[in-house]
């Protein structure tokens, strides 16, 4: 049985497909690459943090950036405390990674270096040893400049 469509029907189908495609592109670009932000005070210094909450935002993180302002960073928010490994895939700048538990206590601080042209299977993993709910990324050595230590408490705004 052959299906015969008129030129008008084909035109309408093509227009509908373009509209659907356009909506999908808009949706995915808006939800995956747009970060909300917050400001926190760390040892009397205001730090502007982009918030990575969705899986696509967490996957993107700070990858592809060639610089990060001195008082900027990113906070990754997880649903529950756990062990959360990070890597430097497509990340071009060295970073401090600071893991905090649900009470805002620092449980781990590590400095990570970019690994350009490293096969994905050979990338170094950076992870906390104690359960954490948040990870803050700052420019490398900024945690030391802020005199941050394991056990320090950070006041985090409502990020749930």
C-alpha positions in Angstrom: 0.0 0.0 0.0 1.5 3.3 -1.1 1.2 6.5 0.9 0.7 9.6 -1.2 1.3 13.0 0.5 0.5 16.3 -1.1 3.1 19.0 -1.4 1.3 21.0 1.3 1.4 18.0 3.7 5.2 17.5 3.1 5.8 21.3 3.6 3.8 21.2 6.9 5.8 18.1 8.1 9.1 19.8 7.3 8.1 23.0 9.1 7.0 21.0 12.2 10.3 19.1 12.2 12.2 22.4 12.1 10.1 23.8 14.9 10.6 20.7 17.1 14.4 20.7 16.3 14.6 24.4 17.2 12.8 23.9 20.5 15.1 21.0 21.4 18.2 23.0 20.6 16.9 25.9 22.7 16.0 23.6 25.6 19.3 21.8 25.7 21.4 24.9 25.4 19.4 26.7 28.1 19.4 23.9 30.6 22.9 22.5 30.1 25.2 25.5 29.8 23.5 28.2 31.9 24.8 28.4 35.4 23.2 30.3 38.3 25.6 31.8 40.7 26.0 32.7 44.3 28.5 34.6 46.5 30.0 33.2 49.6 32.4 34.7 52.1 35.6 32.7 52.7 37.8 34.1 55.4 36.6 37.7 54.7 37.0 37.4 50.9 33.9 37.4 48.7 34.0 34.5 46.2 31.6 34.3 43.2 30.6 30.7 42.5 28.8 29.4 39.5 26.4 26.6 40.6 26.7 23.2 38.9 23.6 21.3 40.0 22.3 19.3 37.0 24.2 16.3 35.6 25.0 18.3 32.4 26.3 21.2 34.4 28.5 18.9 36.5 29.8 17.2 33.4 30.8 20.5 31.9 32.1 22.2 35.0 35.0 24.6 34.2 36.2 22.6 31.2 37.2 24.7 28.2 37.9 27.9 30.2 41.3 29.5 29.6 41.1 31.6 32.8 39.1 32.1 35.9 38.9 35.5 37.7 40.8 35.6 41.1 37.6 35.7 43.1 35.6 33.2 41.0 34.9 29.5 41.1 32.3 26.8 40.9 30.4 24.8 43.4 29.1 21.3 42.6 26.0 20.3 44.6 25.2 16.6 45.1 22.0 15.1 46.4 23.7 13.3 49.3 27.0 12.9 50.9 29.4 10.5 49.1 32.7 10.0 47.5 32.9 12.2 44.3 35.9 11.7 42.0 36.8 14.5 39.6 39.1 14.6 36.6 40.6 17.4 34.5 39.2 16.3 31.1 39.2 19.3 28.8 40.1 21.6 31.8 42.7 24.1 30.8 43.6 25.8 34.1 44.9 24.3 37.3 42.3 24.2 40.1 42.0 23.7 43.8 39.2 21.2 44.7 37.6 21.6 48.1 35.2 18.9 49.3 32.7 19.9 52.0 30.2 17.7 53.9 26.6 18.6 54.4 27.4 20.8 57.4 29.9 22.9 55.4 33.0 21.3 57.0 36.0 20.9 54.7 36.9 17.2 54.4 39.5 17.3 51.6 41.5 19.8 49.6 43.5 18.8 46.5 45.2 20.8 43.7 44.7 19.4 40.1 46.7 20.2 37.1 45.5 20.2 33.4 46.3 17.1 31.5 46.1 18.1 27.8 46.2 15.4 25.2 45.9 12.7 27.9 43.7 9.7 26.9 40.6 9.5 28.9 41.6 6.2 30.4 44.8 7.7 31.8 43.4 10.9 33.4 44.2 11.2 37.1 41.2 11.0 39.4 41.0 13.5 42.3 38.6 12.4 45.1 37.6 12.9 48.7 38.4 10.3 51.3 35.5 11.4 53.6 31.9 11.8 52.5 31.1 15.2 51.0 28.0 16.9 49.5 29.7 19.9 47.9 32.8 20.5 45.9 34.2 24.0 45.3 36.7 24.6 42.5 38.9 27.7 42.7 42.1 28.8 40.9 45.0 26.6 42.0 46.7 27.7 45.3 43.7 29.9 46.2 42.7 27.5 49.1 46.2 28.0 50.5 46.0 31.8 50.0 42.7 31.7 51.9 44.3 29.7 54.7 41.8 26.9 54.3 42.4 23.6 56.2 40.6 20.3 56.7 37.9 20.8 59.4 37.3 24.5 58.6 33.6 25.4 58.3 32.2 27.4 55.4 28.9 29.1 55.6 27.1 28.1 52.4 23.9 29.9 51.3 20.8 27.8 50.8 21.9 25.7 47.8 19.5 22.8 47.9 
